[in-house]
Amino acid sequence: LNIGGKPIIEYILRSIEEVDKIDEVFVITNDCFFEKLEKWAVNFDSHLKISVVNDHTTTNANRLGAIKDIEFVIKQEQVADDLLVVAGDNLFDLDLGDLVNFSLTKYPHSIVSVYDVKDIKQASLYGIVEADDERKIIDFQEKPKEPRSTLAAMALYFFSKETLTLI
């Protein structure tokens, strides 16, 4: 996906490069885009180790979905460290270093970044989070017909290594 003449993944990776606690990136894709992304990764100038992982799916009918893709990478790449997950279609101006540092203050709990869309009708277009007074998630629904919150999950998550087995 190109934005402003360059792939959106480059904006995301430049943000990730600013986080000194991150040293490796896994880009998960399907069979259709694997070779193209592998070629792109070889030519992308970064100090990070970038590994492109093929989930071997070929159609929308057999795709794994976000959580299963995360699980796939954890198992295949033997991830045993804290994990920052950023969706590949996610354009944001959030400082990821601040997010990681905040996440570490809540350790070993996992973090879901949210954005208040402030409109209940618009909320039905997103994954919606309901949180209690202590900002603990008590409900998470994908595109609910009748949202009970306007807090949209940003597909920007921090999972502590202690919680990876729960995925």
CYANA upper distance limits for C-alpha pairs under 8 A (distance plus 0.5 A):
  1 LEU  CA      7 PRO  CA      5.91
  1 LEU  CA      8 ILE  CA      6.28
  1 LEU  CA      9 ILE  CA      8.42
  1 LEU  CA     89 ASP  CA      7.96
  2 ASN  CA      6 LYS  CA      5.53
  2 ASN  CA      7 PRO  CA      4.70
  2 ASN  CA      8 ILE  CA      6.17
  3 ILE  CA      7 PRO  CA      6.56
  3 ILE  CA      8 ILE  CA      6.31
  6 LYS  CA     10 GLU  CA      7.58
  7 PRO  CA     11 TYR  CA      7.92
  8 ILE  CA     12 ILE  CA      7.02
  8 ILE  CA     88 GLY  CA      7.78
  8 ILE  CA     89 ASP  CA      7.25
  8 ILE  CA     90 ASN  CA      8.26
  8 ILE  CA     91 LEU  CA      7.65
  9 ILE  CA     13 LEU  CA      6.55
  9 ILE  CA     88 GLY  CA      6.49
  9 ILE  CA     89 ASP  CA      8.04
 10 GLU  CA     14 ARG  CA      6.56
 11 TYR  CA     15 SER  CA      6.93
 11 TYR  CA     91 LEU  CA      8.10
 12 ILE  CA     16 ILE  CA      6.82
 12 ILE  CA     86 VAL  CA      8.36
 12 ILE  CA     88 GLY  CA      8.08
 12 ILE  CA     90 ASN  CA      8.03
 12 ILE  CA     91 LEU  CA      7.71
 13 LEU  CA     17 GLU  CA      6.51
 14 ARG  CA     18 GLU  CA      7.26
 15 SER  CA     19 VAL  CA      7.93
 15 SER  CA     95 ASP  CA      7.76
 15 SER  CA     96 LEU  CA      7.06
 16 ILE  CA     22 ILE  CA      7.74
 16 ILE  CA     96 LEU  CA      7.08
 17 GLU  CA     22 ILE  CA      7.85
 17 GLU  CA     46 SER  CA      8.14
 17 GLU  CA     47 HIS  CA      8.05
 17 GLU  CA     48 LEU  CA      7.46
 18 GLU  CA     96 LEU  CA      8.12
 18 GLU  CA     97 GLY  CA      7.36
 19 VAL  CA     96 LEU  CA      7.03
 19 VAL  CA     97 GLY  CA      5.35
 19 VAL  CA    100 VAL  CA      8.48
 20 ASP  CA     97 GLY  CA      8.19
 22 ILE  CA     48 LEU  CA      8.33
 23 ASP  CA     48 LEU  CA      5.82
 23 ASP  CA     49 LYS  CA      6.95
 24 GLU  CA     48 LEU  CA      5.97
 24 GLU  CA     49 LYS  CA      5.18
 24 GLU  CA     50 ILE  CA      6.52
 24 GLU  CA     51 SER  CA      8.33
 25 VAL  CA     48 LEU  CA      7.37
 25 VAL  CA     49 LYS  CA      6.62
 25 VAL  CA     50 ILE  CA      5.30
 25 VAL  CA     51 SER  CA      6.74
 26 PHE  CA     50 ILE  CA      6.42
 26 PHE  CA     51 SER  CA      5.39
 26 PHE  CA     52 VAL  CA      6.32
 26 PHE  CA     53 VAL  CA      7.17
 26 PHE  CA     73 VAL  CA      8.09
 27 VAL  CA     50 ILE  CA      7.74
 27 VAL  CA     51 SER  CA      6.65
 27 VAL  CA     52 VAL  CA      5.19
 27 VAL  CA     53 VAL  CA      6.43
 28 ILE  CA     52 VAL  CA      6.38
 28 ILE  CA     53 VAL  CA      5.17
 28 ILE  CA     54 ASN  CA      6.51
 28 ILE  CA     55 ASP  CA      7.28
 28 ILE  CA     69 ASP  CA      7.66
 28 ILE  CA     73 VAL  CA      7.89
 29 THR  CA     33 PHE  CA      6.84
 29 THR  CA     34 PHE  CA      6.43
 29 THR  CA     52 VAL  CA      7.80
 29 THR  CA     53 VAL  CA      6.72
 29 THR  CA     54 ASN  CA      5.79
 29 THR  CA     55 ASP  CA      6.66
 30 ASN  CA     34 PHE  CA      6.47
 30 ASN  CA     54 ASN  CA      5.91
 30 ASN  CA     55 ASP  CA      5.84
 30 ASN  CA     56 HIS  CA      6.02
 30 ASN  CA     57 THR  CA      5.68
 30 ASN  CA     58 THR  CA      6.87
 30 ASN  CA     63 ARG  CA      8.36
 31 ASP  CA     35 GLU  CA      8.38
 31 ASP  CA     54 ASN  CA      6.53
 31 ASP  CA     55 ASP  CA      7.44
 31 ASP  CA     56 HIS  CA      5.47
 31 ASP  CA     57 THR  CA      6.19
 31 ASP  CA     58 THR  CA      6.10
 32 CYS  CA     58 THR  CA      6.88
 33 PHE  CA     37 LEU  CA      6.61
 34 PHE  CA     38 GLU  CA      6.54
 34 PHE  CA     52 VAL  CA      7.74
 34 PHE  CA     53 VAL  CA      7.98
 34 PHE  CA     54 ASN  CA      6.42
 35 GLU  CA     39 LYS  CA      6.66
 36 LYS  CA     40 TRP  CA      6.70
 37 LEU  CA     41 ALA  CA      6.50
 37 LEU  CA     52 VAL  CA      7.37
 38 GLU  CA     42 VAL  CA      6.91
 38 GLU  CA     51 SER  CA      8.50
 38 GLU  CA     52 VAL  CA      6.36
 39 LYS  CA     43 ASN  CA      7.15
 40 TRP  CA     44 PHE  CA      6.60
 41 ALA  CA     50 ILE  CA      7.18
 41 ALA  CA     51 SER  CA      8.25
 41 ALA  CA     52 VAL  CA      7.98
 53 VAL  CA     73 VAL  CA      7.78
 55 ASP  CA     64 LEU  CA      8.34
 55 ASP  CA     69 ASP  CA      7.52
 55 ASP  CA     72 PHE  CA      7.72
 57 THR  CA     62 ASN  CA      6.43
 57 THR  CA     63 ARG  CA      5.75
 57 THR  CA     64 LEU  CA      7.78
 58 THR  CA     62 ASN  CA      7.21
 58 THR  CA     63 ARG  CA      7.50
 59 THR  CA     63 ARG  CA      6.59
 64 LEU  CA     68 LYS  CA      5.83
 64 LEU  CA     69 ASP  CA      6.37
 65 GLY  CA     69 ASP  CA      6.50
 66 ALA  CA     70 ILE  CA      6.77
 67 ILE  CA     71 GLU  CA      6.72
 67 ILE  CA    167 ILE  CA      7.60
 68 LYS  CA     72 PHE  CA      6.46
 69 ASP  CA     73 VAL  CA      6.80
 70 ILE  CA     74 ILE  CA      6.74
 70 ILE  CA    167 ILE  CA      8.28
 71 GLU  CA     75 LYS  CA      6.70
 71 GLU  CA    167 ILE  CA      6.59
 72 PHE  CA     76 GLN  CA      6.40
 73 VAL  CA     77 GLU  CA      6.01
 73 VAL  CA     78 GLN  CA      8.03
 73 VAL  CA     79 VAL  CA      7.89
 74 ILE  CA     78 GLN  CA      5.88
 74 ILE  CA     79 VAL  CA      5.19
 74 ILE  CA     80 ALA  CA      8.07
 74 ILE  CA    164 LEU  CA      8.30
 75 LYS  CA     79 VAL  CA      7.26
 80 ALA  CA    161 LYS  CA      6.45
 80 ALA  CA    164 LEU  CA      8.24
 81 ASP  CA    160 SER  CA      7.70
 81 ASP  CA    161 LYS  CA      5.31
 82 ASP  CA    158 PHE  CA      7.89
 82 ASP  CA    159 PHE  CA      6.31
 82 ASP  CA    160 SER  CA      4.95
 82 ASP  CA    161 LYS  CA      4.91
 82 ASP  CA    162 GLU  CA      8.47
 83 LEU  CA    158 PHE  CA      6.22
 83 LEU  CA    159 PHE  CA      5.56
 83 LEU  CA    160 SER  CA      6.83
 83 LEU  CA    161 LYS  CA      7.46
 84 LEU  CA    100 VAL  CA      8.34
 84 LEU  CA    156 LEU  CA      7.91
 84 LEU  CA    157 TYR  CA      6.24
 84 LEU  CA    158 PHE  CA      5.02
 84 LEU  CA    159 PHE  CA      6.89
 85 VAL  CA    155 ALA  CA      7.86
 85 VAL  CA    156 LEU  CA      6.07
 85 VAL  CA    157 TYR  CA      5.49
 85 VAL  CA    158 PHE  CA      6.76
 85 VAL  CA    159 PHE  CA      8.42
 86 VAL  CA     90 ASN  CA      7.47
 86 VAL  CA    155 ALA  CA      6.48
 86 VAL  CA    156 LEU  CA      5.19
 86 VAL  CA    157 TYR  CA      7.18
 87 ALA  CA    155 ALA  CA      5.94
 87 ALA  CA    156 LEU  CA      7.11
 90 ASN  CA    154 MET  CA      8.01
 90 ASN  CA    155 ALA  CA      7.77
 94 LEU  CA     99 LEU  CA      8.34
 95 ASP  CA     99 LEU  CA      7.03
 96 LEU  CA    100 VAL  CA      6.61
 97 GLY  CA    101 ASN  CA      6.59
 98 ASP  CA    102 PHE  CA      6.49
 99 LEU  CA    103 SER  CA      6.54
100 VAL  CA    104 LEU  CA      6.71
100 VAL  CA    158 PHE  CA      7.72
101 ASN  CA    105 THR  CA      7.11
102 PHE  CA    106 LYS  CA      7.35
103 SER  CA    107 TYR  CA      6.83
103 SER  CA    109 HIS  CA      8.23
103 SER  CA    110 SER  CA      7.65
103 SER  CA    111 ILE  CA      6.67
103 SER  CA    158 PHE  CA      7.21
104 LEU  CA    108 PRO  CA      7.97
106 LYS  CA    110 SER  CA      8.15
107 TYR  CA    160 SER  CA      7.39
108 PRO  CA    160 SER  CA      6.06
108 PRO  CA    161 LYS  CA      8.34
108 PRO  CA    162 GLU  CA      6.98
108 PRO  CA    163 THR  CA      7.99
109 HIS  CA    159 PHE  CA      7.83
109 HIS  CA    160 SER  CA      6.96
109 HIS  CA    163 THR  CA      7.94
110 SER  CA    157 TYR  CA      7.92
110 SER  CA    158 PHE  CA      5.98
110 SER  CA    159 PHE  CA      5.09
110 SER  CA    160 SER  CA      6.33
110 SER  CA    163 THR  CA      7.69
111 ILE  CA    157 TYR  CA      6.06
111 ILE  CA    158 PHE  CA      5.45
111 ILE  CA    159 PHE  CA      7.10
112 VAL  CA    153 ALA  CA      7.24
112 VAL  CA    154 MET  CA      8.17
112 VAL  CA    155 ALA  CA      8.16
112 VAL  CA    156 LEU  CA      6.84
112 VAL  CA    157 TYR  CA      5.25
112 VAL  CA    158 PHE  CA      7.20
113 SER  CA    153 ALA  CA      6.47
113 SER  CA    154 MET  CA      6.18
113 SER  CA    155 ALA  CA      7.74
113 SER  CA    156 LEU  CA      6.01
113 SER  CA    157 TYR  CA      6.64
114 VAL  CA    129 VAL  CA      8.11
114 VAL  CA    151 LEU  CA      6.27
114 VAL  CA    152 ALA  CA      5.72
114 VAL  CA    153 ALA  CA      4.90
114 VAL  CA    154 MET  CA      5.81
115 TYR  CA    151 LEU  CA      5.99
115 TYR  CA    152 ALA  CA      5.66
115 TYR  CA    153 ALA  CA      6.99
115 TYR  CA    154 MET  CA      7.07
116 ASP  CA    150 THR  CA      5.97
116 ASP  CA    151 LEU  CA      4.92
116 ASP  CA    152 ALA  CA      6.53
117 VAL  CA    122 GLN  CA      7.50
117 VAL  CA    123 ALA  CA      6.97
117 VAL  CA    150 THR  CA      6.05
117 VAL  CA    151 LEU  CA      6.87
117 VAL  CA    152 ALA  CA      7.09
118 LYS  CA    123 ALA  CA      8.32
118 LYS  CA    150 THR  CA      5.98
118 LYS  CA    151 LEU  CA      8.23
119 ASP  CA    123 ALA  CA      6.60
119 ASP  CA    150 THR  CA      6.68
120 ILE  CA    124 SER  CA      7.43
120 ILE  CA    147 PRO  CA      6.95
120 ILE  CA    148 ARG  CA      8.40
120 ILE  CA    149 SER  CA      7.49
120 ILE  CA    150 THR  CA      6.19
121 LYS  CA    125 LEU  CA      8.41
121 LYS  CA    147 PRO  CA      8.43
122 GLN  CA    126 TYR  CA      8.29
123 ALA  CA    127 GLY  CA      8.36
123 ALA  CA    128 ILE  CA      7.25
123 ALA  CA    143 LYS  CA      7.90
123 ALA  CA    144 PRO  CA      8.45
123 ALA  CA    147 PRO  CA      6.87
123 ALA  CA    149 SER  CA      7.91
123 ALA  CA    150 THR  CA      5.81
123 ALA  CA    151 LEU  CA      7.95
123 ALA  CA    152 ALA  CA      7.25
124 SER  CA    128 ILE  CA      8.15
124 SER  CA    143 LYS  CA      5.31
124 SER  CA    144 PRO  CA      5.69
124 SER  CA    145 LYS  CA      6.21
124 SER  CA    146 GLU  CA      7.30
124 SER  CA    147 PRO  CA      6.45
125 LEU  CA    143 LYS  CA      5.60
125 LEU  CA    144 PRO  CA      8.18
126 TYR  CA    142 GLU  CA      6.75
126 TYR  CA    143 LYS  CA      5.30
126 TYR  CA    144 PRO  CA      8.29
126 TYR  CA    152 ALA  CA      6.31
126 TYR  CA    153 ALA  CA      7.72
127 GLY  CA    140 PHE  CA      7.37
127 GLY  CA    141 GLN  CA      6.03
127 GLY  CA    142 GLU  CA      4.52
127 GLY  CA    143 LYS  CA      5.68
127 GLY  CA    144 PRO  CA      8.04
127 GLY  CA    152 ALA  CA      6.10
127 GLY  CA    153 ALA  CA      6.02
128 ILE  CA    140 PHE  CA      6.11
128 ILE  CA    141 GLN  CA      5.81
128 ILE  CA    142 GLU  CA      6.71
128 ILE  CA    143 LYS  CA      7.30
128 ILE  CA    144 PRO  CA      7.84
128 ILE  CA    147 PRO  CA      7.47
128 ILE  CA    149 SER  CA      7.08
128 ILE  CA    150 THR  CA      7.19
128 ILE  CA    151 LEU  CA      6.09
128 ILE  CA    152 ALA  CA      5.14
128 ILE  CA    153 ALA  CA      6.47
129 VAL  CA    137 ILE  CA      7.11
129 VAL  CA    138 ILE  CA      8.21
129 VAL  CA    139 ASP  CA      6.28
129 VAL  CA    140 PHE  CA      5.04
129 VAL  CA    141 GLN  CA      7.19
129 VAL  CA    149 SER  CA      7.11
129 VAL  CA    150 THR  CA      8.15
129 VAL  CA    151 LEU  CA      5.89
129 VAL  CA    152 ALA  CA      6.61
129 VAL  CA    153 ALA  CA      6.88
130 GLU  CA    137 ILE  CA      6.33
130 GLU  CA    138 ILE  CA      6.24
130 GLU  CA    139 ASP  CA      5.46
130 GLU  CA    140 PHE  CA      6.82
130 GLU  CA    148 ARG  CA      7.39
130 GLU  CA    149 SER  CA      6.16
130 GLU  CA    151 LEU  CA      7.40
131 ALA  CA    135 ARG  CA      5.58
131 ALA  CA    136 LYS  CA      5.68
131 ALA  CA    137 ILE  CA      4.83
131 ALA  CA    138 ILE  CA      5.84
131 ALA  CA    139 ASP  CA      7.45
132 ASP  CA    136 LYS  CA      5.98
132 ASP  CA    137 ILE  CA      7.07
132 ASP  CA    138 ILE  CA      7.04
143 LYS  CA    147 PRO  CA      8.38
159 PHE  CA    163 THR  CA      6.74
159 PHE  CA    164 LEU  CA      7.08
160 SER  CA    164 LEU  CA      7.25
163 THR  CA    167 ILE  CA      7.94
